[in-house]
């Protein structure tokens, strides 16, 4: 993947798409993501941390790529994206070694069900439900809604994109940001409890 020589036709195509993206063309953005996704996913598969999902890391790659597009000047665009992809994977590996990742899936699916079962068990389910509600209370209601719909109710991002009138990419990015905020809020709460 990474060792291919530059093809002048492909370079022209990338430049055309980049011009569209810089001009704010949503179709060019979508096409750029669709064209680059297989390549980015392949690199992530070969480098990804054990617990990371390919899609989450790919979204991070595209976030960085679009936010730093003004920094790209010349040379092989694909090589530049490859470098971003590797950096995202290395950052995730480093992060995993420094602090274990907290995952939404660590909580049971239905907080109400956890509360009902808490009286029968050792109280761990009740603590998880309370913690989840604490996390949600500190977040924006739109983000909480999105997390509940996808993580608790099992709805797809495509379904939510249609319902809300968002693009699929925008929906996935909102979900990724909500998950990131949830993890950050969790870290804040845990730091407060250990002090």
C-alpha positions in Angstrom: 0.0 0.0 0.0 2.5 2.6 1.1 5.3 1.7 -1.4 3.3 2.5 -4.6 4.8 5.0 -7.0 3.0 8.2 -7.7 0.6 8.1 -10.6 0.2 11.5 -12.4 -3.5 10.8 -13.2 -4.1 10.0 -9.5 -2.2 13.0 -8.3 -4.4 15.2 -10.6 -7.5 13.5 -9.2 -6.4 14.2 -5.6 -5.7 17.8 -6.4 -9.1 18.2 -8.0 -10.8 16.7 -4.9 -8.7 18.9 -2.6 -9.7 22.0 -4.5 -13.3 21.0 -4.1 -12.8 20.4 -0.3 -11.1 23.7 0.1 -14.0 25.4 -1.7 -16.5 23.7 0.8 -17.9 21.2 -1.6 -19.6 18.4 0.5 -19.6 16.0 -2.4 -15.8 16.4 -2.8 -15.4 15.8 1.0 -17.5 12.6 0.8 -15.6 11.4 -2.3 -12.2 12.0 -0.6 -13.3 10.0 2.4 -14.7 7.2 0.3 -11.5 7.0 -1.8 -9.1 7.1 1.1 -11.0 4.9 3.5 -9.8 1.5 2.2 -6.2 2.7 2.3 -6.6 4.3 5.8 -8.4 1.2 7.1 -5.6 -1.1 5.8 -2.9 0.9 7.6 -5.0 1.0 10.8 -5.5 -2.8 10.6 -1.8 -3.4 10.5 -1.0 -0.9 13.3 -4.0 -0.6 15.5 -4.0 -1.1 19.2 -5.6 -4.3 20.4 -8.9 -2.7 21.7 -9.3 0.1 19.2 -11.9 -0.1 16.5 -10.8 0.6 13.0 -13.8 2.9 12.3 -13.0 5.0 15.3 -9.4 5.5 14.4 -10.3 6.1 10.8 -12.7 8.9 11.9 -9.9 10.4 13.9 -7.6 10.3 10.8 -10.2 12.1 8.7 -10.8 14.7 11.5 -7.1 15.4 11.6 -6.8 15.4 7.8 -9.6 17.9 7.3 -8.6 20.1 10.2 -5.0 20.3 8.9 -5.7 20.5 5.2 -4.4 24.0 5.1 -1.0 22.7 6.2 -0.7 20.4 3.2 1.3 22.1 0.5 2.8 19.8 -2.1 4.2 16.3 -2.5 2.2 13.1 -2.4 -1.2 13.7 -0.8 -1.6 10.0 -0.2 1.8 9.9 1.7 0.7 12.8 3.8 -2.6 11.0 4.7 -0.5 7.8 5.4 1.6 9.8 7.8 -1.4 11.1 9.6 -2.9 7.6 9.8 0.3 6.2 11.3 0.5 9.1 13.8 -3.1 8.4 15.0 -2.3 4.7 15.5 0.9 5.5 17.4 -0.9 8.0 19.5 -3.6 5.4 20.3 -1.0 2.8 21.2 0.8 5.3 23.5 -2.4 6.3 25.1 -3.4 2.7 25.8 0.0 2.1 27.5 -0.3 5.3 29.7 -3.9 4.9 30.7 -6.3 2.1 29.9 -9.1 3.1 27.7 -12.6 3.4 29.3 -15.2 2.0 26.9 -18.9 2.7 26.8 -19.5 -1.1 26.4 -18.1 -1.6 29.9 -21.6 -0.5 31.2 -24.6 -2.8 30.9 -27.0 -2.0 28.1 -30.0 -0.7 30.1 -29.4 1.5 33.2 -33.0 0.9 34.4 -32.5 -2.8 34.2 -29.3 -2.5 36.2 -31.1 -0.5 38.9 -33.8 -3.2 39.1 -31.2 -6.0 39.4 -29.1 -4.0 41.9 -31.3 -5.2 44.9 -30.6 -8.8 44.0 -26.9 -8.5 43.4 -23.8 -7.1 45.1 -24.6 -3.4 44.2 -22.1 -3.3 41.3 -24.9 -2.9 38.8 -26.4 0.0 40.9 -23.0 1.7 41.0 -22.6 1.4 37.2 -26.1 2.9 36.6 -25.4 5.7 39.0 -22.1 6.4 37.3 -23.6 6.4 33.9 -26.3 8.9 35.0 -23.6 11.1 36.5 -21.7 11.1 33.3 -24.9 11.9 31.3 -25.8 14.7 33.7 -22.5 16.5 32.8 -23.0 16.2 29.1 -25.0 18.1 26.5 -28.5 16.7 26.0 -27.9 16.2 22.2 -24.8 14.1 22.9 -26.6 12.1 25.5 -29.4 11.5 23.1 -27.0 10.3 20.4 -25.2 8.0 22.8 -28.5 6.5 24.1 -29.8 5.9 20.6 -26.6 4.2 19.3 -25.1 2.6 22.4 -28.2 1.7 24.4 -30.9 1.3 21.8 -28.7 -0.1 19.1 -29.7 2.2 16.3 -27.4 2.8 13.4 -25.7 6.0 12.5 -27.2 5.8 9.0 -30.7 5.6 10.5 -30.0 8.6 12.7 -28.5 10.6 9.9 -31.7 10.2 7.8 -33.9 11.0 10.8 -32.0 14.2 11.7 -31.1 15.4 8.2 -27.4 15.1 8.9 -24.8 13.6 6.6 -23.5 10.1 7.5 -20.0 11.5 8.1 -21.3 14.3 10.3 -23.3 11.8 12.3 -20.3 9.6 12.9 -18.2 12.5 13.8 -20.8 13.7 16.4 -20.9 10.2 17.8 -17.2 10.0 18.0 -17.1 13.4 19.8 -19.8 12.3 22.2 -17.9 9.1 23.0 -14.7 11.2 23.5 -16.5 13.6 25.9 -18.0 10.7 27.7 -14.6 9.2 28.3 -13.2 12.6 29.3 -16.0 13.1 31.7 -15.4 9.7 33.2 -11.8 10.5 33.7 -12.7 13.7 35.4 -15.1 12.0 37.8 -12.6 9.2 38.6 -9.9 11.8 39.3 -12.3 13.6 41.7 -13.1 10.4 43.6 -9.5 9.4 44.1 -8.5 12.7 45.5 
